[in-house]
Amino acid sequence: MELASIALIIAGSFTGAIISWIIAVRVKENNSKEFESELIEARAMLKAKETAFEQSKNQMIDSYRLVAKEAFKSAVKEADEEKESSFTGATEKLQQDLLVFTQDIQRFERETIKRDVALKSEIQQVTNLGIQLSEDTKSLTNALKADSQAQGAWGELVLENLLQSMGFVEKRDYVKQLSETSPDGKRKRTDFIINLPDDRRVIIDSKVSLKAWDRFVNAENELEAEKAMKDHCDSIATHAKNLAEKRYQDMESVNSVEFVLMFVPLESAFGAAMRQNPELYMDLAGNINVKVVTGATIVTALLLIKDIWKRENRTRNQIELINRAGALHDKVVLFLESFEEVGFEINQARNAFETARTRLISGDGNVIRQTEMLRELGAKTKKELREKSGVRKLAEEANEER
């Protein structure tokens, strides 16, 4: 806009200068009133043109200002609209993101609350179970301490669970509580009998020594602990002695090995007794009729029994395979013998067949010829010898032989 104004000013000045120069020249040349009049007129015209130019310039400037103002307003409006549109889009995206984030937080809070409730419920269940288990354990302990028969039943339960966990099946691999009356009238009842190959068996009897051990664990002073441990060792020794005297291995219906396994389920109690009384350990180890086993050692014994059965089954399979191979060999020999006999019988049958065939078709008086002569002599017949291809062939051969 400023450049246009400057251009108009320069153009007006240049035009005025030219007019002034023309007038000056004419004045100098003529120097008359006529030219003065023209000069006045020219000046008036110049003044009018300057005024018109000034008005045009002002109008042009106003127009430029108006256009620039409108352009600026339009640019500002467009910029505001674009800025508002961009801001609106950005805020909408941010609002959506915030909404999703808020929903995620709310869902996480709900899930957290659910997990907390479930966890509290599980913790409460575990707590209740622990309380119940503690009460049951206490009741079981009291019952076991008060009743020797209950102690024996508990030991048998522990032993049977161990057998089943190792794959032993009742009535196939073991029998429990087998009873027999000995010749002297005494009743013998075993806890468990484990089957061995060759129809042999090993007897396992469970013995629990809990009363003295419980007193030892809960002893309040060294004197009480020493007395309780002595009673505990005596209890184990008594169990082993009584079991040896029962002679379960002599039961006629069992066919047992020469010793009985005495199972002590409380391994820690047995270990403490052996450490406290090494002589008891030597006495038990030297007892040829009773062998004491705990949780760890009976597992080893049962694994050995399973391995013995694996070897036995493998041997039985090998023997069965050998027997089947021998039986197959004998069958093959018998078949070959029968095959030879069948061949001989076939040859005999072939020879008999040829003899009969010769008699049928050979010679003047062969059977076929004699039969046809009967028909030729007037015998009434319903069949023709030549109706069937095989018979026709024989008849033709008979005619040729004749």
Order of alpha helices (4+ residues) and beta strands (2+ residues): alpha-alpha-alpha-beta-beta-beta-beta-beta-alpha-alpha-beta-alpha-alpha-beta-alpha-alpha-alpha
